[in-house]
Amino acid sequence: MNKINVTINGKALEVEQGTTILNAAKMINIKIPTLCYSDDLVPWASCGICIVRLAGSPKMVRACCTACEPNMNIITHDSEIIAVRRTVIELILSNHPDDCLKCPRNHCCELQEIAADFGIREAPFKKVKNDFSIDDSSPAIVLCPEKCIRCGRCVKVCQDVQNVWALEFLGRGISGKIASAADTPLGESPCIKCGQCAAHCPVGAIYERDDTVNVWKALHDTALHPVVQIAPAVRVALAEEFGLPAGTVFTKKIYAALRKLGFKTVFDTNFSADLTIMEEGTELIKRLNEKGSDIPLITSCCPAWVDYLEKYYADMIPNFSTAKSPQQMMGAMIKAYWADKAGVDKTKVYSVSVMPCTAKKWEAHRSDEMKSAGAGTNYDVDIVITTRELARMIKQAGIDILKLDDEEADSPLGPYTGAGTIFGVTGGVMEAAVRSAYYLVTKKELPDVNFKPARGMEGVKEGEVDFGGGTKIKIAVAHQMGNIAAVLDKVRDAKNAGKEPPYHFIEVMACRGGCIAGGGQPYGCTDEIRKQRTAGIYTDDEKSQYRCSHQNPFINQVYKEFLGEPGGKKAHDLLHTHYVKRELYNK
């Protein structure tokens, strides 16, 4: 691209043509305040706080959406600019509740931070409060529209990034609010519970349903045996809540912290990710070998994607893998296998899951098939908390996690392979499946387990795996829900035209970057943070003793002792599910 010269606050610099003033200022470490801007979204200049001045002109422009022009002379801060910004902030505060101490975003609120930066001490404008009711109809997400500052980030991510269209603005001006489409309860809307709205909201207008109180009750109930599992992506994000860089892996300290909280047994969802690969890989090979089987096989680990498919692509349900997600497989194995093996009454097991994803809260109770562990038990996973919720619990308990000695997960549902850990990133399920499917087909180990075509941040990735003997498997990986249609429409068009499918195996994750950027992860995720968390996942993979799911000796143990063979009757009864068409609007 062409380079142009601009001047910002007297400092000359060269930028790519098309660079916004906001991003040009960042290049020389000048921070222009914003509330509506997000690196993930196309700027739309809603809040007005990022105004800057062009030298020699009385006109002020919004830095987030104004591109630099040749020889532009920009002033980002002077007394008038600061006064205008202060007035905008005061106007926002005049229509915003003051209950910061009770807000779920207290101490991590962008409005609170910017008000503090500007030293707001008085309220020059009359307080106009909207008495909008809280919408807690969703099992995963809570809307508190009275705290909405109408920045539009949630609407933009829901509509433009995720292509779900569950959120919109209703009303105008100071009476406007954020709500689900047509003002229906969020739990009855097209919402897929991915939580990207909550992850992108700068204030406390949208947040995850907090289940920590129920977990605390279970931990203090002496009649129960609390068991916990942690997802692959939790280990590379939780550290951020305690001041460490994104991507820091301190899995063994998380195990220790969970025991300090009172969990009697600590397992790792990475183990059941290995189990998922054995079931899903077997399913893939079976479909490839059986004439007339539904191909491509599409992954089913992401619950937001499951919800989306059942609502928008129900005609492709036959292509969906029947394998439950690692969370649900672990829940079933804890109560149906481990409890008996450990001599624990399975009806007293309280199974907690720590996930990077808000949709997992819905998935745990999505159907009676999530009660597969047998008579007397409740759901296989009793309750789900997010990475953010776990961080709060650790802080509430006064645990200095950084000073804890490392501990190991409990066996046999704890030890995992590198293939299990890469489930946390886009392409990880595909790469893990390729590693083991190659072995299951050829009875040989893949020469290079690093399957690069599945890696990276491209919205859609394609590749091919040569299993030898003329067998080549075409794969596709899609992440960020708005990218999914491009892949599935190809499959649908080929099917309608009576042609061979363009792919044999497709991985889908609802969130950009995969689970490492799920709706329940620490706030403020950007592509740079996604990159760092992803690097942490691959580092964990590379350091693993075993890097393929079929190599996990504990996986082999549970099949030998309990499940039988992958895809067998017992495995199918416990570890598989089915899907149904869902209406966009529940009635």
Secondary structure as UniProt FT lines:
FT   STRAND          3..8
FT   TURN            9..10
FT   STRAND          11..16
FT   TURN            17..18
FT   HELIX           21..27
FT   TURN            28..29
FT   TURN            39..40
FT   TURN            49..50
FT   STRAND          51..54
FT   TURN            55..56
FT   STRAND          60..62
FT   TURN            63..65
FT   TURN            70..71
FT   STRAND          73..75
FT   HELIX           79..93
FT   TURN            94..95
FT   HELIX           100..102
FT   TURN            104..107
FT   HELIX           110..117
FT   TURN            118..119
FT   STRAND          141..143
FT   HELIX           145..147
FT   HELIX           153..156
FT   HELIX           157..161
FT   STRAND          167..170
FT   HELIX           173..175
FT   STRAND          177..180
FT   HELIX           181..183
FT   HELIX           186..188
FT   HELIX           196..200
FT   STRAND          206..208
FT   HELIX           212..219
FT   TURN            222..223
FT   STRAND          225..230
FT   HELIX           232..236
FT   HELIX           238..242
FT   TURN            246..247
FT   HELIX           251..261
FT   STRAND          265..268
FT   HELIX           269..289
FT   TURN            291..292
FT   STRAND          297..298
FT   HELIX           303..312
FT   HELIX           314..319
FT   HELIX           326..333
FT   HELIX           334..338
FT   HELIX           339..342
FT   HELIX           346..348
FT   STRAND          349..355
FT   HELIX           359..363
FT   TURN            364..365
FT   HELIX           368..370
FT   TURN            375..376
FT   STRAND          383..386
FT   HELIX           387..396
FT   TURN            397..398
FT   HELIX           401..403
FT   HELIX           418..421
FT   HELIX           422..424
FT   TURN            426..427
FT   HELIX           428..442
FT   HELIX           452..454
FT   STRAND          460..468
FT   TURN            469..470
FT   STRAND          471..479
FT   HELIX           481..483
FT   HELIX           484..496
FT   TURN            497..498
FT   STRAND          505..509
FT   TURN            512..513
FT   HELIX           515..517
FT   TURN            519..520
FT   HELIX           527..542
FT   HELIX           549..551
FT   HELIX           553..558
FT   HELIX           559..563
FT   TURN            566..567
FT   HELIX           569..575
//
